[in-house]
């Protein structure tokens, strides 16, 4: 082999390696973007579930208080203390 042909082979192999590395890099960029999109959607779902969990925890803490149960007993069961006068306003639609 002459110097020219050895040089050509080396340049050709080098070009193939550069193209191969470039293709691997592009493939990994696309894969990274897919993972990033999936990660962002999972983080959004996690934030939503965390907010929902905090809301439920707050409601449970509120249920541990006496005024909460008193309010709901008055509202839903029409609970009235003895000696207490309750006025109800009836609106007629005519």
C-alpha positions as CSV (number, residue, x, y, z in Angstrom):
1,X,0.0,0.0,0.0
2,X,1.2,3.4,-0.8
3,X,1.2,6.3,1.6
4,X,-1.8,7.9,-0.3
5,X,-3.9,4.7,0.1
6,X,-3.0,4.3,3.8
7,X,-3.9,8.0,4.4
8,X,-7.2,7.5,2.6
9,X,-8.1,4.4,4.6
10,X,-7.3,6.3,7.9
11,X,-9.3,9.3,6.9
12,X,-12.2,7.1,5.8
13,X,-12.2,5.1,9.0
14,X,-12.0,8.4,11.0
15,X,-14.9,9.8,9.1
16,X,-17.0,6.7,9.8
17,X,-16.1,6.9,13.5
18,X,-17.1,10.6,13.6
19,X,-20.4,9.8,11.9
20,X,-21.0,6.9,14.3
21,X,-20.3,9.0,17.4
22,X,-22.5,11.8,16.0
23,X,-25.4,9.3,15.5
24,X,-25.0,8.0,19.0
25,X,-25.1,11.5,20.3
26,X,-28.2,12.4,18.4
27,X,-29.9,9.3,19.5
28,X,-29.1,10.0,23.2
29,X,-30.4,13.6,22.8
30,X,-33.7,12.3,21.6
31,X,-33.8,9.7,24.4
32,X,-33.0,12.4,27.0
33,X,-35.8,14.6,25.7
34,X,-38.3,11.8,26.0
35,X,-37.1,11.1,29.6
36,X,-37.3,14.8,30.4
37,X,-40.9,15.1,29.1
38,X,-41.9,12.0,31.1
39,X,-40.1,13.4,34.2
40,X,-41.9,16.7,33.9
41,X,-45.3,15.1,33.6
42,X,-44.6,12.9,36.6
43,X,-43.4,15.9,38.6
44,X,-46.6,17.7,37.7
45,X,-48.7,14.7,38.8
46,X,-46.6,14.5,42.0
47,X,-47.2,18.2,42.8
48,X,-51.0,17.8,42.2
49,X,-51.1,14.7,44.5
50,X,-49.1,16.5,47.1
51,X,-51.5,19.4,47.1
52,X,-54.4,17.0,47.3
53,X,-52.8,15.2,50.2
54,X,-52.1,18.5,52.1
55,X,-55.8,19.4,51.6
56,X,-57.0,16.1,53.0
57,X,-54.6,16.4,55.9
58,X,-55.9,19.9,56.6
59,X,-59.5,18.6,56.5
60,X,-58.7,15.8,58.9
61,X,-57.1,18.2,61.3
62,X,-60.1,20.4,61.1
63,X,-62.4,17.5,61.9
64,X,-60.5,17.0,65.1
65,X,-62.0,20.2,66.5
66,X,-65.3,20.6,68.3
67,X,-66.6,23.6,66.4
68,X,-66.4,21.6,63.2
69,X,-68.7,18.9,64.5
70,X,-70.9,21.5,66.1
71,X,-71.3,23.4,62.9
72,X,-72.2,20.3,60.9
73,X,-74.6,19.0,63.6
74,X,-76.4,22.3,63.5
75,X,-76.4,22.5,59.7
76,X,-77.2,18.9,58.7
77,X,-79.1,17.6,61.7
78,X,-80.8,20.8,62.7
79,X,-79.3,20.6,66.2
80,X,-80.5,23.3,68.6
81,X,-79.3,24.0,72.1
82,X,-82.0,24.0,74.8
83,X,-83.4,27.5,75.3
84,X,-82.1,28.6,71.9
85,X,-84.5,30.3,69.5
86,X,-84.0,29.6,65.8
87,X,-85.6,31.8,63.1
88,X,-86.1,30.4,59.7
89,X,-86.9,32.6,56.7
90,X,-89.0,31.1,54.0
91,X,-88.9,32.7,50.6
92,X,-91.9,32.1,48.5
93,X,-91.5,32.1,44.7
94,X,-94.5,33.5,43.0
